């Protein structure tokens, strides 16, 4: 398999996995569309400023503001003045969000287990190793070629 085919196959698998997860979410959670999992998963226990969230989510101030306002109106986050900078707003998770994140992690763990059940221990070890290596290589390329800061910075 050439590198181009490998990249294409990886992208096709990612799309297929995303579709399968959506099917599972729809089958198991009535309000899955209302849970801003990506936003919530980037919020630290002590909270974050909207600017920090923008860097982590790699989106504009306006988009972060819209996401946070929607999450606040749905009861997922609270916003308070940042003690270090009174002009900034600090975004924190509500108890409802913490419970939803815990359930989400259990849900994803269950999906992973059901998906990987048919692999023998050697295949699972190879998959984990290959995935770790591919992730490292992609991250290296992104870090070398992308001027926007990542959530690791």
N, C-alpha and C positions, 0 to 999 in steps of 0.2 A: 504494500500500500504506500503510495507516495504521500509526502507531507501535505499536499493540497487535499488529497482524499481524506487524510486523517483529520485535518482541520474541518473540512466539510462534514465529515461523519460526527465529529464532536459537536458542532453546531446543530446538526440534525438531532442528535441525542438530547441536547439541552432543550430544544423546542419540544421534543416528544415528552421529556420528563416534566417540563412545565405544564404541558397539556394534561398529563396523567395526574399531576398534583392538583390541578384545577378541578378535574373530574372527582377526585377523592374529597377535596374541600367541599364542593357542591353537594356531594352525597352525605357528608358528615356534619356540616355546619350550615345552618340556614342563613346566617348573616356574614358569611366569609368575605363578601365584597366590602363590608363596612369596617373590617379590621385592617388598619394601616400597618401591617406587620413589618414592612421594611423600615418605616419611620420609627416605630416603637423599638425595634431591635437595635437601633443606633443610639438610643437614649441611655446614658449611664445612670447608675443608681442615685448619684447625687444630682442628677439633672445636667442639662447642657444649655448653652445659649443657642439662639437660632442661627447665629453665624457658624458655630461649631457644627450644628446639624447640616447646614448648607455645604460645608466642606466634606463631611462624611457622605452625604447623599449625592454630592456633586451636582447640585442644582442652584438656581438663582435665589436671591433673597426673597423675591416675590413668590416663587414656588414654595419655598420653605414656609413662608408666612401663611400661604393658602393651606398647605398641608397641616400646619400646627393649629390654625384656627378651626379647621374642620375636625381634627382630632379632639380639640378641646370641647367643641360643641357636641361631639359624640360621647364625651366623658372619658376619653382615653388618656388625656394629659391635662395638667394644670400649668398656668403661666404665672410667674411671680417676677418681681423686680430682682435683678442680679445684684447681690450685695457689693460686688466688686465694681460694678459699673451700672449706676442707676438708670442709664439710658437703655441698657440691654434687658431683654426678658429671658428668664431662665425657664426651661421647659422640663417638667418632671412627670413621671408616670403615676397614674392613679392606681388604686388597689385593683380596679377592674382591669386595667391594662396588664398589671403584673400577673393576674390570674390567667388572662388570655394568652400572654406570652408563655407561661408555664404549660398551658394546654396545647399551645402551638408546638412547643418543643417536643412534648410527648407524642403529638400527632405525627410530626416529621420523623421522630425516632421509630414509630410504628410503621410508617411508610417505608423507611429505609430497611427495616427488618424484613418486611414482607417482600420487598423488591430483591433483596440479596439472599433470601432463604435458600434459593436453589444453587448457590455457589458453594463449592467445597472450600475447606480452609485455605488451600493453596491458591485457588482462584481469587478468593477474597483478599488474601495477602498481596497478590499481584495487582489487583485492581486498586487497592489502597496505595500501593507504592507508585503505580503509574499515574494515578490522580494527583498525588502529592508532587511528583516530578513535573507534571504538566502545569499544575497551578504555579509552582515556583518559576517555571520558564515563562509563562504568560505574565506573571507579576514583574519579572525582570524586564521584559519587553515594554510593558506599560511604564514602569519607572524610568526607563531610558528614553522613552519617546513622548511621554505625556508631561506637559508642564504644569498641569493642575495637581494640587496636593491630594494625596490619598488619605483615607481615614487612619492610616498607620503613622502619619506625620504630624 
